[in-house]
Amino acid sequence: MAITATSIVKDEVKAKATAIAFLGVSFASAFCIVIVNFLSTYLLWQTIYNILSLSAFACGILLLVFVPTLREHSSSKGFALFKKTFENKDVVAILLISVCCITAHFSIYSFVQPWLANTLALEESSVSLLLLCFGVAGFLSNTLLTRYIEEYLSKIVLYAIALTAMCLLLFSVFGIKGYTLVLYPLFVIWGGCVSSLIVCFQALVIKLAKQEAGNAVAIYVSCFNGAIGLGALLGGLLLQWFGIYILMLINGVIVLIACYQYFKRFIKGGVNG
């Protein structure tokens, strides 16, 4: 998706194109579950599935009609495609940092609903509202990225990682009965930052990989999907061994370390991201 968007625009707006391409994902994450739940009160689930299937088919037709056919140009072929990408130390650094951040995020997010509903004993309406805050913040942050990502990409990544670490660490402090109101601003910050990071990491990979952008994005997507599974696995093990609040503390520290490594290489080190 992102590599297609960046292939049909000029070099100076590639990061912006990446942010725009992800707006649909952010919108779906924020609103589609709410929309489907609303429809379920009036329609049978079979009807809802039919609507979703027809919508997906219509989207496929629109893609065929409006998206031009692209040919990826690369200076290398075969296994050399990935070898050349891994020789780019800046791309490898971003991949490792993104894996740490995404793993830590999903290590907690995979279990956030039972934490809110069971551990904190929040009402179903409060749980839904918190998750909606998370999703809406993600959509709004991606909307803002379309305006500022080109000019402030490196700094946005730094601040988003730092604020994500702050949220995960504060969850272990304030995520107890009597402080649940604090969770609302934290979920807004968390949702906005994580959504921004998903877009900005991919934009950085595209920018740093240059001619090998297509191969680098393929590796990034694989790392991202692997980090989701790794996060759920790590979260389950840490939850079983130590409990939810130690899980949050450990993952907050992981993101904090990733933040330091990013600052050291891409901000203090002056790498042109």
MOUR-V908473 format. One record per backbone hydrogen bond with DSSP energy under -0.5 kcal/mol. NH is the residue of the N-H (numbers start at 0). CO is the residue of the C=O. E is the energy in kcal/mol with one decimal. If there is no record, write none. Layout:
nh-><NH,NH>
co-><CO,CO>
e-><E,E>
//
This chain:
nh-><4,5,6,7,7,8,12,13,16,17,18,19,20,21,22,23,25,26,27,28,29,30,31,31,32,34,35,36,37,38,39,40,40,41,42,47,48,49,50,51,52,53,54,55,56,57,58,59,60,61,62,63,64,65,66,67,73,79,80,81,82,83,84,85,86,87,88,91,92,93,94,95,96,97,98,99,100,101,102,103,104,105,106,107,107,108,109,110,111,114,115,116,117,118,119,121,126,127,128,129,130,131,132,133,134,135,136,137,138,139,140,141,142,143,144,145,146,147,148,151,152,155,156,157,158,159,160,161,162,163,164,165,166,167,168,169,170,171,172,173,174,175,178,181,182,183,184,185,186,187,188,189,190,191,192,193,194,195,196,197,198,199,200,201,202,203,204,205,206,207,208,209,211,212,215,216,217,218,219,220,221,222,223,224,225,226,227,228,229,230,231,232,233,234,235,236,237,238,239,240,241,242,242,246,247,248,249,250,251,252,253,254,255,256,257,258,259,260,261,262,263,264,265,266,266,267,268,270,272>
co-><0,1,2,3,4,5,9,10,12,13,14,15,16,17,19,19,21,22,23,24,25,26,26,27,27,30,31,32,33,34,35,36,37,38,38,43,44,45,46,47,48,49,50,51,52,53,54,55,56,57,58,59,60,61,62,65,71,76,77,78,78,79,80,81,82,84,86,87,88,89,90,91,92,93,94,95,96,97,98,99,100,101,102,103,104,104,105,107,108,110,111,112,113,113,114,115,122,123,124,125,126,127,128,129,130,131,132,133,134,135,136,137,138,139,140,141,143,143,144,147,148,151,152,153,154,155,156,157,158,159,160,161,162,163,164,165,166,167,169,169,170,173,175,178,179,180,180,181,182,183,184,185,186,187,188,189,190,191,192,193,194,195,196,197,198,199,200,201,202,203,204,205,208,209,211,212,213,214,215,216,217,218,219,220,221,222,223,224,225,226,227,228,229,230,231,232,233,234,235,236,237,237,238,242,243,244,245,246,247,248,249,250,251,252,253,254,255,256,257,258,259,260,261,261,262,262,262,264,270>
e-><-2.1,-2.7,-1.1,-0.7,-0.8,-0.7,-1.6,-1.3,-2.2,-2.0,-2.0,-2.4,-2.4,-1.4,-1.3,-0.5,-2.3,-2.7,-2.4,-2.5,-2.0,-2.9,-0.6,-1.3,-0.7,-2.6,-2.9,-2.4,-2.0,-2.6,-2.1,-0.5,-1.2,-1.7,-2.7,-1.9,-2.4,-1.9,-2.2,-2.5,-2.5,-2.5,-2.2,-2.4,-2.3,-2.4,-2.2,-2.1,-2.0,-2.3,-2.3,-2.0,-1.9,-2.8,-2.0,-0.6,-0.5,-1.3,-1.7,-0.6,-1.9,-2.5,-1.2,-2.5,-1.0,-1.4,-1.1,-2.1,-2.2,-2.1,-2.4,-2.3,-2.4,-2.8,-2.3,-2.1,-2.3,-2.9,-2.4,-2.1,-2.3,-2.6,-1.7,-1.0,-0.9,-3.2,-1.7,-1.6,-1.1,-1.6,-2.4,-2.9,-2.7,-1.3,-2.3,-2.4,-2.2,-2.4,-2.0,-2.3,-2.3,-2.2,-2.4,-2.0,-2.2,-3.1,-2.2,-1.6,-2.1,-2.7,-2.4,-2.0,-1.8,-2.2,-1.9,-1.2,-1.5,-1.6,-2.7,-2.2,-0.9,-2.8,-2.1,-1.8,-2.7,-2.6,-2.4,-2.3,-2.6,-2.0,-2.4,-2.1,-2.4,-2.4,-2.2,-2.6,-2.2,-0.9,-1.1,-3.5,-1.7,-2.2,-1.9,-1.3,-1.2,-0.9,-0.6,-1.5,-2.8,-1.9,-2.4,-2.9,-2.7,-2.3,-2.6,-2.6,-2.0,-1.7,-2.5,-2.1,-1.4,-3.2,-3.0,-1.1,-2.3,-2.6,-2.3,-2.4,-2.2,-2.9,-2.4,-1.3,-2.0,-1.7,-2.4,-2.7,-1.7,-2.0,-2.6,-2.9,-1.8,-2.7,-3.0,-2.6,-2.4,-2.4,-1.6,-1.7,-2.8,-2.6,-2.1,-2.3,-3.2,-2.9,-2.2,-2.2,-2.8,-2.5,-1.8,-2.3,-3.1,-1.1,-0.6,-1.8,-2.0,-2.0,-2.8,-2.1,-2.2,-2.0,-2.0,-2.1,-1.9,-2.4,-2.1,-2.3,-2.0,-2.3,-2.3,-2.6,-2.7,-1.9,-2.9,-0.8,-1.2,-3.3,-0.6,-1.1,-1.5>
//
